[in-house]
Amino acid sequence: MGRYVARRLLQMIPVFLGSTLLVFLMMYALPGDPVRALAGEQHVDAAQIASMKADLGLDQPIWQQYLNYLGNLFQGDLGNQIGTQRPVAEVISDAYPITVRLAIFAFVFTVVAGISLGIVAGLKAESLRDRGLLGLTLVLISMPSFVLGFLVQYFFAFQLGIAKPNVSLEPTNTELIMPAIVLASLSLAYVARLTRTSVAENMRADYMRTAVAKGLPRRRVIGVHLMRNSLIPVVTFLGTDIGALMGGAIVTEGIFNIKGVGSLVFEALGKREGATVVGVVTLLVVVYLICSLLVDLLYAVLDPRIRYA
């Protein structure tokens, strides 16, 4: 196990470098001048712009800028914003906890509701409840998140008045429930479909017929034999879905006026604050890599036949 973990950690290094390099090039190598964009419509002397670029290190070759970024990153420094000169780490630390809470609520809702619906439908494949689940998930998959967000906001906030259309600056857990449901809708549909398909397929497997023939209790047959094998593909999806929920919160946070990472990235893109965007994406990449490793380790828990050398 230790050798496997060490090997996976080494494999993460090129993935991390490639991901951060790609985002860094998109922010700093594409046409556009973040220093001049900071001035807006005002006329700024070319010498002043050159001086600001020199202070920020933007006058160096792009490869040198990336190496400087990596060097500062390993020292815990994500750089400073161009406009406010605030440390990016400080800016992210103000917004990140809100997005993390939103993503956790959405993830829990996805796991509980998605797996439960998938099990109910998979145990009775081709039944009325199975067809109803497939129809519901098809609607959720085909509906864009911004459309669903506005519909939920209009119905529950403006028509029924049981929720706020916009959350406060420091949202409570109750205020984040409705945005979390909207954020989790697409993931819930995939988890429910994946669970339903896996359960229905394993119900026809030989080991299930053997367990039933032995006279084992139905609870043990479903809870131990069926679920441990059926959840392997679901766990694979859920492991990568955590990062997707945090990255996909941009639209949801915009609809409900949540001042989280999504709002931060949107504003940074408009102002070409490259350090902020690269810093946020770097954290998301780390989350993806860690979750991917944890998913691989969970395989051995769900299926004892899996061994890591």
C-alpha positions in Angstrom: 0.0 0.0 0.0 2.8 2.4 0.9 4.6 1.9 -2.4 1.3 2.4 -4.3 0.6 5.7 -2.5 4.2 6.9 -3.1 3.9 6.0 -6.8 0.6 7.8 -7.1 2.0 10.9 -5.4 4.9 10.9 -8.0 2.3 10.6 -10.8 0.5 13.7 -9.5 3.5 15.9 -10.0 3.3 16.1 -13.9 -0.5 16.4 -13.7 -0.2 19.3 -11.3 2.5 21.1 -13.3 0.7 20.6 -16.6 -2.6 21.9 -15.2 -1.1 25.0 -13.6 1.0 25.7 -16.6 -2.0 25.6 -18.9 -4.0 28.0 -16.8 -1.0 30.2 -16.3 -0.5 30.5 -20.1 -4.1 31.2 -20.7 -4.0 34.1 -18.2 -0.6 35.6 -19.1 0.4 34.5 -22.6 -2.9 35.3 -24.4 -3.3 38.8 -25.9 -4.3 41.4 -23.4 -2.5 43.6 -20.9 -3.7 43.3 -17.3 -1.8 46.5 -16.2 -3.4 48.6 -19.0 -6.8 47.0 -18.3 -6.5 48.3 -14.7 -6.4 51.9 -16.0 -9.6 51.4 -17.9 -10.4 54.3 -20.2 -7.8 56.6 -18.6 -4.7 57.5 -20.4 -1.6 56.1 -18.7 2.0 57.0 -19.7 3.9 54.1 -21.3 6.8 54.5 -19.0 4.5 54.2 -16.0 3.0 51.0 -17.4 6.5 49.6 -18.0 7.4 50.5 -14.4 4.4 48.7 -13.0 5.1 45.6 -15.1 8.7 45.5 -13.8 7.4 45.7 -10.3 5.0 42.9 -10.9 7.5 40.8 -12.8 5.3 40.9 -16.0 8.2 42.1 -18.1 10.0 38.8 -17.8 9.7 35.9 -20.3 6.6 33.8 -19.7 8.6 30.7 -18.7 10.5 32.8 -16.1 7.2 34.1 -14.7 5.9 30.6 -14.4 9.0 29.4 -12.6 8.8 32.4 -10.2 5.2 31.5 -9.6 6.1 27.9 -8.7 8.9 29.0 -6.5 6.6 31.3 -4.6 3.9 28.7 -4.5 6.0 26.2 -2.7 6.7 28.9 -0.1 3.0 29.4 0.4 2.8 32.7 -1.6 0.2 32.9 -4.3 1.1 36.4 -5.3 -0.8 39.7 -5.0 -3.7 41.2 -6.9 -2.7 43.8 -9.4 -5.4 46.3 -8.5 -5.6 46.1 -4.7 -2.2 44.6 -3.9 -3.9 42.3 -1.5 -2.3 38.8 -1.1 -4.2 36.3 -3.2 -4.1 33.8 -0.4 -5.9 36.3 1.8 -8.5 36.9 -0.8 -9.1 33.2 -1.4 -9.3 32.5 2.3 -12.2 35.0 2.6 -14.2 33.4 -0.2 -13.2 29.7 0.0 -15.0 28.7 3.2 -18.3 29.7 1.7 -17.8 27.7 -1.5 -16.5 24.7 0.5 -19.7 24.8 2.6 -21.9 25.0 -0.5 -20.0 22.2 -2.2 -20.2 20.0 1.0 -24.0 20.5 1.2 -24.4 19.8 -2.5 -22.2 16.7 -2.2 -24.1 15.3 0.7 -27.4 15.9 -1.1 -26.0 14.1 -4.2 -24.8 11.1 -2.2 -28.0 10.7 -0.1 -30.6 11.4 -2.7 -28.8 10.1 -5.8 -27.8 6.7 -4.3 -31.2 6.3 -2.6 -33.1 6.9 -5.8 -30.8 4.7 -7.8 -31.2 1.8 -5.4 -35.0 2.1 -5.3 -35.1 2.2 -9.1 -32.5 -0.5 -9.6 -34.1 -3.1 -7.4 -37.2 -2.9 -9.6 -35.8 -2.3 -13.0 -38.3 -1.5 -15.8 -41.0 -0.7 -13.3 -43.0 2.5 -13.1 -40.7 4.0 -10.4 -37.7 3.1 -12.5 -39.1 4.8 -15.6 -40.1 7.8 -13.4 -36.5 8.1 -12.2 -35.1 7.9 -15.7 -37.5 10.7 -16.8 -36.6 12.9 -13.9 -32.9 12.5 -14.4 -33.2 13.2 -18.1 -34.9 16.5 -17.3 -32.1 17.4 -14.8 -29.4 16.5 -17.3 -30.9 18.4 -20.2 -31.7 21.6 -18.2 -28.8 24.1 -17.8 -28.0 25.0 -14.2 -28.7 28.7 -14.7 -32.2 27.9 -16.0 -32.9 25.5 -13.0 -31.5 28.1 -10.6 -33.8 30.9 -11.8 -36.8 28.5 -11.8 -36.1 27.4 -8.2 -35.4 31.0 -7.1 -38.7 32.2 -8.7 -40.8 29.4 -7.3 -39.5 29.0 -3.8 -38.5 32.6 -3.1 -40.9 34.8 -5.1 -44.0 32.6 -5.3 -44.0 30.6 -2.1 -41.8 33.0 0.0 -40.1 30.1 1.9 -36.6 31.1 0.9 -34.5 34.2 0.2 -33.8 35.0 -3.5 -30.3 36.1 -2.5 -28.2 35.0 0.4 -26.5 37.4 2.9 -22.9 38.4 2.8 -22.1 35.8 5.5 -24.7 33.1 4.6 -26.1 30.7 7.1 -26.3 27.0 6.5 -30.1 27.4 5.9 -29.5 30.0 3.2 -27.2 27.7 1.4 -29.6 24.7 1.1 -31.4 26.0 -2.0 -28.3 26.9 -3.9 -26.8 23.6 -2.9 -29.7 21.7 -4.4 -29.4 23.6 -7.6 -25.6 23.0 -7.7 -26.1 19.3 -7.0 -28.9 18.7 -9.6 -26.7 17.5 -12.4 -24.5 15.3 -10.2 -27.6 13.8 -8.6 -28.9 12.8 -12.0 -25.7 11.1 -13.0 -25.3 9.4 -9.6 -28.9 8.1 -9.6 -28.6 6.7 -13.2 -25.2 5.2 -12.4 -26.4 3.6 -9.2 -29.6 2.3 -10.9 -27.7 0.7 -13.8 -25.1 -0.9 -11.5 -27.7 -2.3 -9.1 -29.9 -3.6 -11.9 -26.9 -5.3 -13.5 -25.6 -6.9 -10.3 -29.1 -8.1 -9.4 -28.7 -10.6 -12.3 -25.2 -11.7 -11.3 -24.5 -15.3 -10.3 -23.2 -14.3 -6.8 -26.5 -12.7 -6.0 -28.4 -15.8 -7.0 -26.0 -17.9 -4.9 -26.5 -15.6 -1.8 -30.3 -15.9 -2.2 -30.1 -19.7 -2.6 -28.1 -19.9 0.7 -31.0 -18.4 2.5 -29.2 -15.2 3.6 -31.4 -12.4 4.9 -32.5 -9.9 2.2 -31.0 -7.1 4.2 -27.6 -8.8 4.1 -27.9 -9.7 0.5 -28.6 -6.1 -0.6 -26.5 -4.3 2.0 -23.4 -6.4 1.8 -23.2 -8.4 -1.4 -25.1 -6.1 -3.8 -24.1 -2.6 -2.6 -20.4 -3.2 -2.2 -20.1 -4.2 -5.8 -22.6 -1.7 -7.1 -21.0 1.3 -5.5 -17.6 1.0 -7.1 -18.4 3.0 -10.3 -20.4 5.4 -8.2 -17.5 6.1 -5.9 -15.3 6.7 -8.9 -17.7 9.4 -10.1 -18.2 11.0 -6.7 -14.5 11.3 -6.1 -14.0 13.6 -9.1 -17.4 15.3 -8.5 -16.2 17.1 -5.4 -13.8 19.3 -7.5 -16.5 19.7 -10.2 -19.0 21.0 -7.6 -16.5 23.6 -6.4 -15.6 24.6 -9.9 -19.2 24.6 -11.1 -20.3 26.9 -8.3 -19.5 30.0 -10.5 -23.0 30.0 -12.1 -24.9 29.0 -8.9 -23.1 31.7 -6.9 -23.9 34.3 -9.5 -27.6 33.5 -9.5 -27.9 33.6 -5.7 -25.4 36.4 -5.2 -23.0 34.2 -3.1 -19.6 35.8 -2.5 -17.6 32.7 -2.8 -14.9 31.4 -5.1 -17.2 31.4 -8.1 -17.9 35.1 -7.7 -14.2 35.8 -7.1 -13.1 34.0 -10.3 -15.8 35.8 -12.3 -14.7 39.2 -11.1 -11.0 38.3 -11.5 -11.5 37.3 -15.2 -13.2 40.6 -15.9 -10.3 42.5 -14.4 -7.7 40.1 -15.8 -6.4 39.4 -12.3 -4.3 36.4 -13.4 -2.8 35.7 -10.0 -6.3 35.2 -8.5 -7.5 32.9 -11.2 -4.4 30.8 -11.2 -4.4 30.6 -7.4 -8.0 29.4 -7.3 -7.4 26.8 -10.1 -4.3 25.6 -8.3 -6.3 24.8 -5.2 -9.0 23.0 -7.3 -6.3 20.9 -9.0 -5.0 19.9 -5.6 -8.5 18.9 -4.5 -9.0 16.8 -7.6 -5.7 15.0 -7.2 -6.4 14.2 -3.5 -9.9 13.0 -4.2 -8.6 10.8 -7.0 -6.1 9.2 -4.7 -8.8 8.6 -2.0 -11.1 7.0 -4.5 -8.5 4.5 -5.5 -7.8 3.6 -1.9 -11.6 3.2 -1.3 -11.7 0.5 -4.0 -9.9 -1.9 -1.6 -12.5 -1.3 1.0 -15.5 -1.9 -1.3 -13.9 -4.9 -3.0 -11.5 -7.0 -0.9 -10.2 -8.7 -4.1 -8.4 -5.5 -5.0 -4.9 -5.3 -3.7 -2.3 -2.5 -4.2 1.4 -3.5 -4.6 
